[in-house]
Amino acid sequence: MNKLTIEERARILHLLCEGMSIRAITRLTGASKNTVAKLLIDAGKACAIYHDANVRNVKAAHVQVDEIWSFTYAKQKNVATAKDAPEGAGDTWTWTALDADSKMILSYLVGGRDAEYAMWFMDDLVSRLANRVQLTSDGHSAYLEAVEGAFGADVDFAQLVKLYGSEGGKSSEVRYSPAECTGIRKRTVEGKPDAAHVSTSYVERQNLTMRMHMRRFTRLTNAFSKKVENHAHAVALHMMYYNFVRIHKTLRVTPAMAAGVSDRLWEIADIAKLVEDAEMKPGKRGPYKKHGQISN
């Protein structure tokens, strides 16, 4: 089998990072579906290892956290009757922690939305920070114990609780529209958070970026992940692209440069080089958790 060149790998990875499906990429590049899928897996592993090793000791002031929903193989309600459903099928949540100033994703985790995952997520986040931060989450109760366990009293933590109601008093005809937000409530949990910075706006905007740049997150399509492992690889690749390659429109540099984690603008070819370098080290394992779920 012919080996892809750095340029060919870079092109495929760029298409993946810009939200194109695997089948569309095969039509455009002539590469086989298996070739594209394997490159995604290899790139996801390499990106996860790089993020884990290099996104450390970050000086941040305001950190926002959130979770974004997707599903693997079948929606949760259909898993019981789905044919040959793999382990990890059903609801798949991606936890993200974003530095509100540099817009860098500091930590992420693919898996469930329960208290155990919240603790893994917060333990990983605190290990990457260099100083005390102001932390804002939504009203998810799992954060309460997880933040206390990871940060103790060394954090200014608040929750932004959104209040929802029916849209204009109408019935549930708006099936695919979000419920109307009728108000918010800011709740101090630990320390003395500045009310002016109690917000989840930036991390929620990042959720939209994820849906736009990863085909697996697009709603109402057949592009969803069939394996949770591949879903985790796609997330790892996206985070690397977003942090190091994609120039933020407002900052005019990449988030990694704004956060002081990188001193240069990366190119897609640099991610392809990570894959090539990893191939020189057979047997090296990345920071993967059970069922292919990944924490970084």
ZAZAMAR-8265 format. One record per residue (C-alpha): x, y, z; residue in one letter. Coordinates in pm, whole numbers, padded with zeros to 5 digits, always signed. Last residue first. Layout:
N
XYZA ...
END
This chain:
296
-00689+01610+02806N -00902+01309+02882S -00998+01054+02621I -01268+00795+02610Q -01163+00494+02407G -01380+00252+02604H -01152+00289+02907K -00926+00590+02928K -00668+00701+02680Y -00355+00903+02755P -00157+00784+02450G +00039+00465+02410R +00377+00431+02242K +00404+00090+02081G +00584+00205+01773P +00784+00531+01804K +00872+00637+01450M +00502+00634+01365E +00455+00906+01626A +00689+01134+01430D +00477+01090+01118E +00159+01173+01306V +00318+01480+01462L +00436+01581+01114K +00074+01575+00994A -00005+01816+01278I +00277+02042+01159D +00147+02016+00802A -00179+02169+00925I +00018+02482+01002E +00119+02622+01340W +00159+02990+01417L +00447+03049+01654R +00537+03111+02018D +00305+02848+02162S +00167+02808+02515V +00164+03182+02582G -00214+03194+02613A -00251+03424+02311A -00021+03196+02109M -00225+02889+02202A -00548+03074+02119P -00417+03141+01767T -00348+03499+01666V -00574+03773+01532R -00742+03792+01876L -01086+03869+01733T -01082+03632+01436K -00902+03352+01618H -00638+03207+01388I -00684+02831+01344R -00364+02633+01380V -00266+02589+01749F -00576+02585+01969N -00848+02510+01715Y -00645+02255+01518Y -00527+02076+01832M -00878+02075+01978M -01021+01946+01650H -00777+01656+01634L -00855+01553+01992A -01230+01573+01924V -01198+01356+01613A -00999+01097+01809H -01265+01090+02082A -01539+01027+01825H -01325+00753+01674N -01308+00581+02012E -01682+00628+02068V -01753+00416+01761K -02027+00478+01503K -01984+00853+01519S -02264+01068+01378F -02263+01163+01008A -02613+01028+00938N -02759+01377+00973T -03007+01555+01199L -02747+01740+01407R -02386+01799+01306T -02151+01683+01583F -01984+01408+01380R -01908+01660+01105R -01664+01836+01331M -01584+02199+01247H -01932+02356+01266M -02047+02160+01571R -01720+02233+01750M -01740+02604+01666T -02095+02609+01805L -01972+02459+02132N -01699+02726+02133Q -01975+02985+02149R -02096+02810+02463E -01742+02834+02604V -01737+03207+02535Y -02081+03281+02678S -02037+03088+03003T -02038+03394+03227S -01957+03508+03579V -01701+03772+03481H -01899+04079+03590A -02000+03897+03910A -01636+03886+04023D -01594+03555+04204P -01522+03570+04578K -01439+03221+04703G -01663+02920+04650E -02021+02861+04531V -02148+03202+04420T -02474+03172+04227R -02560+03385+03925K -02922+03347+03811R -03035+03383+03452I -03362+03469+03280G -03636+03366+03039T -03419+03153+02811C -03653+03025+02540E -03633+02654+02476A -03414+02554+02185P -03573+02498+01843S -03592+02157+01679Y -03933+02059+01810R -04090+02403+01795V -04444+02263+01791E -04412+02206+02167S -04692+02444+02261S -04661+02823+02248K -04632+03049+02552G -04390+03274+02368G -04133+02996+02356E -04191+02783+02664S -03973+02864+02961G -03609+02839+03058Y -03404+02970+03352L -03028+02968+03308K -02804+02901+03606V -02460+03059+03592L -02250+02889+03857Q -01969+03053+04051A -01623+02947+04162F -01336+03158+04288D -01073+02891+04340V -00819+02771+04598D -01077+02648+04850A -01047+02288+04737G -00949+02289+04372F -00998+01927+04260A -01239+01789+04521G -01432+02114+04556E -01465+02146+04180V -01588+01787+04145A -01834+01811+04435E -02014+02112+04289L -01961+02032+03921Y -02195+01733+03928A -02487+01968+04002S -02501+02103+03646H -02600+02470+03687G -02363+02601+03422D -01998+02655+03504S -01780+02954+03589T -01429+02943+03732L -01224+03238+03855Q -00865+03126+03863V -00582+03060+04109R -00251+03004+03934N -00047+02782+03702A -00330+02575+03557L -00291+02243+03375R -00331+02007+03673S -00648+02193+03777V -00812+02101+03447L -00730+01730+03467D -00873+01695+03817D -01179+01891+03703M -01247+01656+03411F -01190+01336+03606W -01423+01466+03878M -01695+01561+03628A -01658+01220+03466Y -01732+01051+03796E -02023+01287+03871A -02214+01195+03556D -02212+01339+03206R -02061+01047+03018G -01757+01032+02793G -01519+01264+02609V -01296+01494+02815L -01142+01831+02745Y -00889+02065+02904S -00730+02402+02837L -00926+02505+02529I -00778+02844+02447M -00998+03151+02411K -00703+03368+02529S -00918+03569+02771D -01205+03332+02852A -00972+03035+02904D -01191+02742+02800L -01269+02415+02975A -01452+02155+02768T -01655+01844+02850W -01766+01635+02551T -02072+01419+02611W -02170+01099+02435T -02525+00969+02468D -02570+00623+02319G -02315+00355+02233A -02014+00316+02463G -01988-00059+02413E -02096-00144+02062P -02460-00178+01946A -02491-00500+01746D -02849-00425+01638K -03015-00136+01822A -03308-00226+02049T -03150-00122+02379A -02957+00162+02214V -03267+00338+02083N -03338+00571+02377K -02970+00661+02400Q -02946+00776+02040K -02760+00535+01819A -02402+00463+01704Y -02250+00736+01925T -02436+01045+02042F -02372+01416+02081S -02406+01658+02368W -02182+01950+02465I -02058+02008+02820E -01944+02338+02973D -01658+02509+03151V -01547+02874+03165Q -01208+02983+03298V -01118+03338+03396H -00766+03440+03499A -00536+03204+03313A -00164+03132+03339K -00111+02792+03183V +00129+02558+03367N +00060+02277+03120R -00074+02242+02768V +00242+02071+02641N +00237+01705+02745A -00136+01633+02738D -00187+01841+02424H +00092+01657+02242Y -00035+01314+02346I -00391+01397+02244A -00274+01535+01911C -00078+01218+01831A -00371+00993+01922K -00618+01197+01719G -00380+01209+01423A -00342+00830+01420D -00717+00776+01445I -00798+01037+01180L -00530+00890+00952L -00687+00547+00997K -01029+00680+00900A -00891+00856+00590V -00709+00543+00475T -01009+00320+00548N -01234+00544+00340K -00993+00526+00050S -00802+00829-00075A -00922+00979-00404G -00892+01330-00262T -01232+01483-00326L -01450+01171-00323R -01265+01024-00025T -01305+01352+00160I -01681+01348+00102A -01695+00997+00248R -01502+01104+00559I -01729+01401+00623S -01609+01759+00595M -01616+01985+00899G -01316+02211+00846E -01088+01997+01062C -01153+01689+00849L -01070+01885+00533L -00747+02009+00691H -00656+01656+00798L -00700+01531+00441I -00486+01811+00299R -00216+01765+00561A -00200+01393+00494R -00154+01452+00123E +00117+01713+00187E +00300+01488+00435I +00296+01210+00175T +00057+00918+00198L +00211+00571+00200K +00134+00344-00092N +00000+00000+00000M 
END
